[in-house]
Amino acid sequence: MNIKITPNNLTKLEKIFEDAKYLLRFEKGSFTSGYCILEDKKVVVINKFLNLEGRINTLLDILSTLPLDEELLTAESHKLYKQILNSKPVQDAGEAADAGEQASEN
């Protein structure tokens, strides 16, 4: 999703996590991807050394993969969340089939 890199947009993304009852923390750590998700505890830890653009891009990546309870979101957060989900790249049929085969093998 093309979102402007502004502190206000970072706040809007953080609000989505807050509405969905996820604890969003910015901590020091050696995260390979820049973040860590503890789904059972609903905690998302972001590398605190990421700049504004890195934080926004990381939150967008997480939101496009993390299933949230949309009923908990406010109207504004729900609208932004839907835009993020709709802009996520769609796998083509071949990639989807390969992913399904690999998942069933494991």
C-alpha positions in Angstrom: 0.0 0.0 0.0 1.3 3.5 -0.8 1.0 5.4 2.4 2.7 8.7 3.1 5.5 8.4 5.5 4.3 10.8 8.3 4.1 10.5 12.1 0.3 10.9 11.8 0.0 7.8 9.6 2.3 5.9 12.0 -0.1 6.8 14.8 -3.1 5.6 12.7 -1.4 2.2 12.1 -0.6 1.9 15.8 -4.2 2.6 16.6 -5.3 -0.4 14.6 -3.2 -2.6 16.8 -4.5 -0.9 19.9 -8.2 -1.4 18.8 -7.5 -5.0 18.0 -6.2 -5.5 21.6 -2.6 -6.1 20.5 0.2 -4.6 22.6 2.6 -2.8 20.3 6.1 -2.4 21.8 9.2 -0.8 20.3 12.2 -2.6 21.9 15.9 -3.3 21.3 16.5 -6.8 19.8 18.1 -8.7 17.0 15.1 -9.3 14.9 16.0 -10.6 11.5 12.8 -9.1 9.9 12.6 -6.1 12.2 9.8 -7.4 14.3 8.6 -10.3 16.4 4.9 -11.4 16.9 3.8 -13.3 20.0 0.3 -14.3 18.8 -0.8 -16.1 21.9 -0.1 -13.1 24.0 -1.2 -10.5 21.4 2.1 -8.7 21.5 4.0 -7.3 18.6 7.6 -6.1 19.2 9.2 -3.8 16.6 12.9 -2.9 16.5 13.1 0.5 18.2 16.0 1.5 15.9 13.9 1.5 12.8 13.3 5.0 11.3 9.8 6.3 10.6 9.7 4.7 7.1 10.9 1.4 8.5 8.3 1.4 11.3 5.4 2.2 8.9 6.5 -0.5 6.3 7.0 -3.1 9.1 3.5 -2.4 10.5 2.0 -2.6 7.0 3.7 -6.0 6.5 2.4 -7.3 9.8 -1.2 -6.0 9.2 -1.3 -7.7 5.8 -0.5 -11.1 7.4 -2.0 -10.9 10.9 -5.7 -11.9 11.2 -7.4 -9.3 13.4 -10.9 -9.3 14.8 -12.4 -6.6 12.6 -15.4 -6.1 15.0 -13.0 -4.6 17.6 -11.8 -1.9 15.2 -13.2 1.7 15.1 -14.7 2.9 11.8 -11.6 4.8 10.9 -9.2 1.9 11.8 -11.4 -0.6 10.0 -11.4 1.5 6.8 -7.6 1.8 6.8 -7.2 -1.9 7.7 -9.4 -2.9 4.7 -7.3 -0.6 2.4 -4.2 -2.4 3.6 -5.7 -5.9 3.1 -7.0 -4.9 -0.4 -3.6 -3.6 -1.5 -1.6 -6.7 -0.5 -0.1 -8.6 -3.4 -2.2 -11.5 -4.5 -0.5 -14.9 -5.2 -1.1 -16.3 -8.7 -2.6 -19.7 -8.9 0.7 -21.6 -9.3 2.3 -19.9 -6.3 -0.9 -20.6 -4.2 -0.8 -24.3 -5.2 2.9 -24.6 -4.4 2.4 -23.0 -1.0 -0.5 -25.4 -0.3 1.6 -28.4 -1.2 4.5 -27.3 0.9 2.2 -26.7 3.9 0.6 -30.2 3.6 4.1 -31.8 3.4 5.1 -30.3 6.8 
